[in-house]
Amino acid sequence: MSDERNFRTYYYKKFGIGGVEEKKSIEILLNEHPLNIDKLRQFCLMFQVPAKYRIYLWKVILGILPCGQGSHEFVMDQRKQQYNDLLHALKLMRRVDNSTTAGLLVLKMYKLETGMLTFEEQELVDPDDMALFTISEALSNIEEDDINTEKAVNSLKKEDPKIWQHLNQHDMFSILPLRAWFLSGFADILPNTSMERIWDKVVGGSFAVLVHVAVAIFLTFKRPLLSMNNRESMLKYLSKLPEDSGDVVVVKALDLWQQHGGHQMVARSDSPLFSDRSPS
């Protein structure tokens, strides 16, 4: 039955109607009372999340909204009040003004609420601060970067020894900002529309998908990288990927993620962000 459904889904996608079944499925899940977090996470791992439901789905999975829909309006009112209180406090302290960017505002709110806001203004030099500034409180607290860096290097060696050897020969793995990429969920180098599809999997519980994004970047840009013979050129090239390359990278990353069984992991509601049991 599972094989038949997988074939049917593939068949739909080949003819451009892959979103129909997913849309019906997520609507059914979002109409359950109360919402089932495990099922919602599993949906994120199995399918592409329809854009119209993405923000709401993330809020529920990440605990911003509770499973009981009846209290959603009240909880959101409280969240807004919390936001306004933090904003008011920061303005009284003269730590923000109307010119403060959204990312910096979120970072300072988080630090104020957790008691980590310093008395003096400091540049964003800490990797965690940079991640908070780039994305959000929820995703910046994942701390598996060194392990995933090693996984990415080993996976690339298996997928394509030639590009791995080229990068290794120039000692690129010691200077590439892999840790920063993982911390920010690739927010710095992938366009938003592509990045959202990766974050669906992270929110669903698979942080390991980011390993495959790194590998996909190297595979996608193998040809130009092989033509470069110095570290500076390669590092500069990888720091700003072409705007139209995001979807290619994401499709390749998700293919690798599925090949390594990432979509088969079991989502768990008792591990906040998250216990990733995918094989890779």
Beta strands, then each sheet from edge to edge (+ up, - down):
end
